[in-house]
Amino acid sequence: PNNLTMTPVVTATVKRHKCGTSAFDEHWLNVDCCGLFCAAFTYGLHIYGCFAVCWKLLPPWFKVDGEWTTLGLIHVVCFVSIAILACTNHFLAMTTDPGAVPPDAVPLADPEKGIDEMAALTMTPAQLGRRFCRRCNSFKPARAHHCSICKRCVVKMDHHCPWVNNCVGIGNHKFFLLFIFYTFLSCLYSASLLFWRSWFCGVLPRRGRGPCLETTTDFVYLVGLGVEAMLFGLFTSCMMIDQYETVSTNLTQIDRLKGEVHTNLPDINEVFGGNGVRGGCRPDWLAPIPVQFPASIRDEIMGFCRPCIKTMNCDSPVTPKKNTSDDIELSNLMSKHGEGDVEIGDFV
């Protein structure tokens, strides 16, 4: 029609950093000093645990003439493997986008209110009666909350954890749970070895066995190991108990504090991805692999859609990483641009 007017496109240039939490930074990493210190301290604790167990606790027990016994090697491999899994999941929880809402996110279509897909793409959140974040200056999905540290709205935000230097949201909640789970296993393992070694050396008759410690200073390292295992074992066990309700009900701590109730999709576990609410645990839950949902329900879970992906008629700022024809990885929520500045279109 002749009276059709074209909506102007306003372009803006933004600075893209190598690491950060903005929508255009190349790698997701919170550069908060406190969070970075806590992350480094966490890695240091696991390194100390491996040192105290493998170099101070086990050698007098499982070394004969300077050679490890088979059982000793099994203990070393198992303990170090658990520590590596804990640190790997910590790193993934820290460097994975927790579910930040992108700037071009738009509300989903709502047929019950007469809002079809085209209206959802062209109308503003205010016109659609949806929430709008004043700090992000963008649409705020129903289950998203703004984090003042990450400076982003995060879908299904549970809390901001300084120990992983990141928000815990729908994109990295699995990695966070696996981190505290393997940390708890590490503490339980080292505490069990300490208890048995103390019983072996202090209670059972000696009867000519070798020394319990190679040097007297080793006792100091083992005391430190015991304190570490006790403190962080109790802390992580309490965290796992607290997070059990989140896994079983798909309700975050913020949801429970606000008394909010959300309708969950049947047989979908939003923490570990895919099916599992009624199907029980699966082996892949314990593996440090990204959370995946069927592509057909991904937008419904996230609470928004991307217009450039939806219409496929413009240069899409994000190409989701697909593992299969049906699944999309949530670890690649944000865009991958080239180096330097980025030009974005703000459709008004």
VENPE-V401253 format. One record per pair of residues at least 4 apart in sequence whose ideal C-beta (glycine too) atoms are under 7 Angstrom apart, sorted by the first residue. I is the first residue (numbers start at 1). J is the second residue. D is the distance in whole Angstrom. If there is no record, write none. Layout:
i = {I & I}
j = {J & J}
d = {D & D}
//
This chain:
i = {7 & 7 & 9 & 9 & 10 & 10 & 11 & 11 & 11 & 12 & 12 & 13 & 13 & 14 & 14 & 14 & 14 & 15 & 16 & 16 & 16 & 16 & 16 & 16 & 16 & 17 & 18 & 18 & 19 & 19 & 19 & 19 & 20 & 20 & 20 & 21 & 21 & 21 & 21 & 21 & 21 & 23 & 23 & 23 & 24 & 24 & 27 & 28 & 28 & 28 & 28 & 29 & 30 & 30 & 30 & 30 & 30 & 32 & 32 & 32 & 33 & 34 & 34 & 35 & 35 & 35 & 36 & 36 & 37 & 38 & 38 & 38 & 38 & 39 & 39 & 39 & 39 & 40 & 41 & 42 & 42 & 42 & 43 & 43 & 44 & 45 & 45 & 45 & 46 & 46 & 46 & 46 & 46 & 47 & 48 & 48 & 49 & 49 & 49 & 49 & 49 & 49 & 50 & 50 & 50 & 50 & 51 & 52 & 52 & 52 & 52 & 52 & 52 & 53 & 53 & 53 & 53 & 53 & 53 & 54 & 54 & 54 & 54 & 55 & 56 & 56 & 56 & 57 & 57 & 57 & 57 & 57 & 58 & 58 & 58 & 58 & 59 & 59 & 60 & 60 & 60 & 60 & 60 & 61 & 62 & 62 & 62 & 62 & 62 & 63 & 63 & 63 & 64 & 68 & 68 & 70 & 71 & 72 & 73 & 74 & 75 & 76 & 77 & 78 & 79 & 79 & 80 & 81 & 82 & 82 & 82 & 82 & 82 & 83 & 83 & 84 & 85 & 85 & 85 & 86 & 86 & 86 & 86 & 86 & 87 & 88 & 88 & 89 & 89 & 89 & 89 & 89 & 89 & 90 & 90 & 90 & 91 & 92 & 92 & 92 & 92 & 93 & 93 & 93 & 93 & 93 & 93 & 94 & 94 & 94 & 96 & 96 & 96 & 96 & 97 & 97 & 97 & 97 & 98 & 98 & 98 & 98 & 98 & 98 & 98 & 99 & 99 & 99 & 99 & 99 & 99 & 99 & 99 & 100 & 100 & 100 & 100 & 100 & 101 & 101 & 101 & 101 & 101 & 101 & 101 & 101 & 101 & 101 & 101 & 102 & 102 & 103 & 104 & 104 & 104 & 104 & 105 & 105 & 105 & 105 & 106 & 106 & 106 & 106 & 106 & 106 & 107 & 107 & 107 & 107 & 107 & 107 & 108 & 108 & 108 & 108 & 108 & 108 & 109 & 109 & 109 & 109 & 110 & 111 & 115 & 115 & 115 & 117 & 118 & 119 & 120 & 121 & 121 & 123 & 123 & 125 & 125 & 125 & 125 & 126 & 130 & 131 & 132 & 132 & 133 & 133 & 133 & 133 & 135 & 136 & 136 & 136 & 139 & 140 & 140 & 141 & 141 & 141 & 141 & 142 & 143 & 143 & 143 & 143 & 144 & 144 & 144 & 144 & 144 & 145 & 145 & 145 & 145 & 146 & 147 & 147 & 147 & 147 & 147 & 149 & 150 & 150 & 150 & 154 & 154 & 155 & 155 & 155 & 155 & 156 & 156 & 156 & 156 & 157 & 157 & 157 & 157 & 158 & 158 & 158 & 158 & 158 & 158 & 158 & 159 & 159 & 160 & 161 & 161 & 161 & 164 & 164 & 166 & 168 & 168 & 168 & 169 & 170 & 170 & 171 & 171 & 171 & 171 & 172 & 173 & 173 & 174 & 174 & 174 & 174 & 174 & 175 & 175 & 176 & 177 & 177 & 177 & 178 & 178 & 178 & 179 & 180 & 180 & 180 & 180 & 181 & 181 & 182 & 183 & 183 & 183 & 184 & 184 & 184 & 184 & 184 & 185 & 186 & 187 & 187 & 187 & 187 & 187 & 188 & 188 & 189 & 190 & 190 & 190 & 191 & 191 & 191 & 191 & 192 & 193 & 194 & 194 & 194 & 194 & 194 & 195 & 196 & 197 & 198 & 199 & 199 & 200 & 201 & 213 & 213 & 214 & 218 & 219 & 220 & 221 & 222 & 223 & 224 & 225 & 226 & 227 & 228 & 229 & 230 & 231 & 232 & 233 & 234 & 235 & 236 & 237 & 238 & 239 & 240 & 243 & 244 & 245 & 246 & 246 & 246 & 247 & 250 & 250 & 251 & 251 & 251 & 253 & 254 & 255 & 255 & 264 & 265 & 267 & 267 & 267 & 267 & 268 & 268 & 269 & 269 & 269 & 269 & 270 & 272 & 272 & 272 & 273 & 273 & 273 & 274 & 274 & 275 & 276 & 281 & 284 & 290 & 290 & 290 & 291 & 292 & 292 & 292 & 292 & 293 & 293 & 293 & 293 & 294 & 294 & 295 & 295 & 295 & 297 & 298 & 298 & 299 & 299 & 305 & 306 & 306 & 307 & 308 & 308 & 308 & 309 & 309 & 317 & 318 & 318 & 320 & 320 & 320 & 321 & 321 & 322 & 322 & 323 & 323 & 337}
j = {347 & 348 & 345 & 347 & 346 & 348 & 343 & 344 & 345 & 344 & 346 & 341 & 343 & 24 & 341 & 342 & 344 & 341 & 24 & 25 & 26 & 337 & 340 & 341 & 342 & 25 & 26 & 27 & 25 & 27 & 29 & 31 & 25 & 29 & 31 & 25 & 28 & 30 & 150 & 151 & 152 & 102 & 103 & 334 & 337 & 342 & 95 & 95 & 96 & 97 & 334 & 95 & 35 & 149 & 150 & 165 & 166 & 36 & 149 & 165 & 37 & 38 & 162 & 39 & 162 & 165 & 40 & 165 & 41 & 42 & 162 & 163 & 165 & 43 & 94 & 164 & 165 & 44 & 45 & 46 & 90 & 163 & 47 & 87 & 48 & 49 & 228 & 232 & 50 & 83 & 86 & 87 & 186 & 51 & 52 & 228 & 53 & 83 & 186 & 190 & 225 & 228 & 54 & 79 & 80 & 83 & 55 & 56 & 57 & 221 & 222 & 224 & 225 & 57 & 58 & 79 & 190 & 193 & 225 & 58 & 76 & 79 & 80 & 59 & 218 & 221 & 222 & 193 & 194 & 197 & 222 & 225 & 62 & 72 & 75 & 76 & 63 & 214 & 210 & 211 & 212 & 213 & 214 & 197 & 68 & 69 & 71 & 72 & 75 & 67 & 68 & 72 & 69 & 72 & 73 & 74 & 75 & 76 & 77 & 78 & 79 & 80 & 81 & 82 & 83 & 189 & 84 & 85 & 86 & 182 & 185 & 186 & 189 & 87 & 186 & 88 & 89 & 182 & 288 & 90 & 179 & 182 & 183 & 186 & 91 & 92 & 288 & 93 & 175 & 178 & 179 & 182 & 288 & 94 & 164 & 179 & 95 & 96 & 172 & 175 & 288 & 164 & 166 & 172 & 175 & 176 & 179 & 164 & 165 & 166 & 171 & 172 & 175 & 331 & 171 & 331 & 333 & 334 & 154 & 166 & 167 & 168 & 169 & 171 & 172 & 154 & 155 & 156 & 169 & 170 & 171 & 330 & 333 & 152 & 153 & 154 & 333 & 334 & 105 & 136 & 138 & 139 & 140 & 141 & 144 & 152 & 153 & 155 & 304 & 306 & 334 & 138 & 306 & 307 & 308 & 317 & 138 & 139 & 304 & 306 & 120 & 121 & 139 & 304 & 305 & 307 & 120 & 125 & 128 & 130 & 139 & 304 & 120 & 299 & 300 & 303 & 304 & 305 & 115 & 116 & 117 & 120 & 115 & 116 & 119 & 120 & 128 & 121 & 122 & 123 & 128 & 307 & 310 & 127 & 128 & 130 & 131 & 132 & 139 & 132 & 139 & 140 & 139 & 140 & 138 & 140 & 146 & 153 & 146 & 146 & 152 & 153 & 304 & 144 & 153 & 155 & 302 & 303 & 304 & 303 & 155 & 156 & 262 & 303 & 153 & 154 & 155 & 157 & 303 & 153 & 154 & 157 & 254 & 153 & 152 & 154 & 157 & 160 & 167 & 160 & 154 & 160 & 167 & 167 & 169 & 169 & 170 & 302 & 303 & 169 & 170 & 252 & 270 & 167 & 169 & 252 & 254 & 168 & 169 & 173 & 246 & 252 & 253 & 254 & 168 & 253 & 167 & 166 & 168 & 176 & 176 & 179 & 172 & 172 & 173 & 176 & 173 & 270 & 330 & 291 & 330 & 331 & 333 & 176 & 177 & 271 & 178 & 271 & 272 & 273 & 291 & 179 & 288 & 180 & 181 & 243 & 271 & 182 & 286 & 288 & 183 & 184 & 236 & 239 & 240 & 185 & 240 & 186 & 187 & 232 & 236 & 188 & 233 & 236 & 237 & 240 & 189 & 190 & 191 & 229 & 232 & 233 & 236 & 192 & 233 & 193 & 194 & 225 & 229 & 195 & 229 & 230 & 233 & 196 & 197 & 198 & 222 & 225 & 226 & 229 & 199 & 200 & 201 & 202 & 203 & 204 & 204 & 212 & 218 & 219 & 218 & 222 & 223 & 224 & 225 & 226 & 227 & 228 & 229 & 230 & 231 & 232 & 233 & 234 & 235 & 236 & 237 & 238 & 239 & 240 & 241 & 242 & 243 & 244 & 247 & 248 & 249 & 251 & 252 & 271 & 271 & 264 & 270 & 255 & 256 & 262 & 257 & 258 & 260 & 262 & 268 & 297 & 275 & 277 & 278 & 279 & 275 & 277 & 273 & 274 & 276 & 277 & 301 & 276 & 285 & 291 & 291 & 292 & 293 & 292 & 293 & 279 & 282 & 285 & 289 & 329 & 330 & 331 & 330 & 323 & 327 & 328 & 329 & 297 & 298 & 301 & 328 & 326 & 327 & 326 & 327 & 328 & 301 & 302 & 328 & 304 & 305 & 310 & 310 & 318 & 311 & 314 & 316 & 317 & 316 & 318 & 335 & 334 & 335 & 328 & 329 & 332 & 329 & 332 & 327 & 328 & 327 & 329 & 342}
d = {7 & 7 & 5 & 6 & 5 & 6 & 5 & 7 & 6 & 6 & 6 & 5 & 6 & 5 & 7 & 6 & 7 & 6 & 5 & 6 & 6 & 6 & 7 & 6 & 5 & 5 & 5 & 6 & 6 & 5 & 4 & 6 & 4 & 7 & 6 & 7 & 6 & 6 & 5 & 6 & 6 & 6 & 5 & 6 & 7 & 5 & 7 & 6 & 6 & 5 & 7 & 6 & 5 & 7 & 6 & 5 & 6 & 7 & 6 & 6 & 6 & 6 & 6 & 6 & 5 & 3 & 6 & 6 & 6 & 6 & 5 & 5 & 6 & 7 & 6 & 7 & 5 & 6 & 7 & 7 & 6 & 6 & 6 & 6 & 6 & 6 & 6 & 7 & 7 & 5 & 6 & 6 & 7 & 6 & 6 & 7 & 6 & 6 & 6 & 6 & 7 & 6 & 6 & 7 & 6 & 5 & 5 & 5 & 6 & 5 & 6 & 7 & 4 & 5 & 6 & 5 & 5 & 7 & 7 & 6 & 5 & 7 & 7 & 7 & 5 & 5 & 6 & 6 & 7 & 6 & 6 & 7 & 5 & 6 & 6 & 7 & 5 & 6 & 6 & 6 & 6 & 6 & 5 & 6 & 6 & 5 & 6 & 3 & 7 & 6 & 6 & 7 & 6 & 4 & 5 & 7 & 7 & 6 & 6 & 6 & 6 & 6 & 6 & 7 & 7 & 6 & 6 & 6 & 6 & 6 & 5 & 5 & 6 & 6 & 6 & 6 & 6 & 5 & 7 & 6 & 6 & 4 & 5 & 6 & 6 & 6 & 5 & 6 & 5 & 4 & 4 & 6 & 5 & 6 & 6 & 5 & 6 & 5 & 7 & 4 & 6 & 4 & 6 & 5 & 4 & 5 & 6 & 5 & 5 & 5 & 6 & 4 & 6 & 5 & 5 & 7 & 5 & 5 & 5 & 6 & 4 & 6 & 3 & 5 & 5 & 5 & 4 & 6 & 4 & 4 & 4 & 7 & 7 & 4 & 7 & 6 & 7 & 7 & 5 & 7 & 7 & 7 & 7 & 6 & 5 & 7 & 4 & 6 & 6 & 7 & 6 & 5 & 6 & 6 & 7 & 7 & 7 & 5 & 4 & 7 & 6 & 6 & 6 & 6 & 6 & 5 & 5 & 6 & 5 & 5 & 6 & 7 & 6 & 6 & 7 & 7 & 7 & 6 & 6 & 6 & 5 & 5 & 4 & 7 & 5 & 6 & 6 & 7 & 6 & 5 & 7 & 5 & 7 & 4 & 5 & 4 & 7 & 5 & 4 & 6 & 6 & 4 & 6 & 6 & 6 & 4 & 6 & 5 & 6 & 7 & 7 & 5 & 6 & 5 & 5 & 6 & 7 & 3 & 5 & 5 & 6 & 5 & 6 & 6 & 4 & 6 & 5 & 7 & 7 & 7 & 6 & 4 & 6 & 5 & 6 & 6 & 6 & 5 & 5 & 5 & 7 & 7 & 5 & 5 & 4 & 6 & 5 & 5 & 6 & 6 & 4 & 6 & 7 & 6 & 5 & 7 & 6 & 4 & 7 & 6 & 6 & 4 & 5 & 7 & 6 & 6 & 5 & 7 & 5 & 7 & 6 & 7 & 7 & 6 & 6 & 5 & 6 & 6 & 7 & 7 & 5 & 6 & 6 & 6 & 6 & 5 & 6 & 6 & 5 & 7 & 5 & 6 & 7 & 7 & 6 & 6 & 7 & 6 & 7 & 6 & 6 & 6 & 5 & 5 & 6 & 7 & 6 & 6 & 7 & 6 & 5 & 6 & 6 & 4 & 6 & 6 & 6 & 6 & 6 & 4 & 5 & 3 & 7 & 6 & 6 & 7 & 6 & 6 & 5 & 6 & 4 & 7 & 6 & 6 & 6 & 6 & 7 & 6 & 5 & 7 & 6 & 6 & 6 & 5 & 5 & 7 & 6 & 4 & 4 & 6 & 6 & 6 & 6 & 7 & 6 & 6 & 7 & 6 & 6 & 6 & 6 & 6 & 5 & 6 & 6 & 6 & 6 & 6 & 6 & 6 & 7 & 6 & 6 & 7 & 6 & 6 & 6 & 6 & 6 & 7 & 5 & 5 & 5 & 4 & 6 & 7 & 6 & 6 & 5 & 7 & 7 & 6 & 5 & 5 & 6 & 7 & 7 & 6 & 7 & 7 & 4 & 5 & 6 & 6 & 5 & 7 & 4 & 5 & 6 & 6 & 7 & 5 & 6 & 6 & 6 & 4 & 6 & 4 & 5 & 7 & 4 & 7 & 6 & 6 & 5 & 6 & 7 & 5 & 7 & 6 & 7 & 5 & 6 & 6 & 6 & 7 & 4 & 5 & 6 & 7 & 6 & 5 & 4 & 6 & 6 & 7 & 4 & 7 & 4 & 5 & 7 & 6 & 5 & 4 & 7 & 6 & 5 & 6 & 5}
//
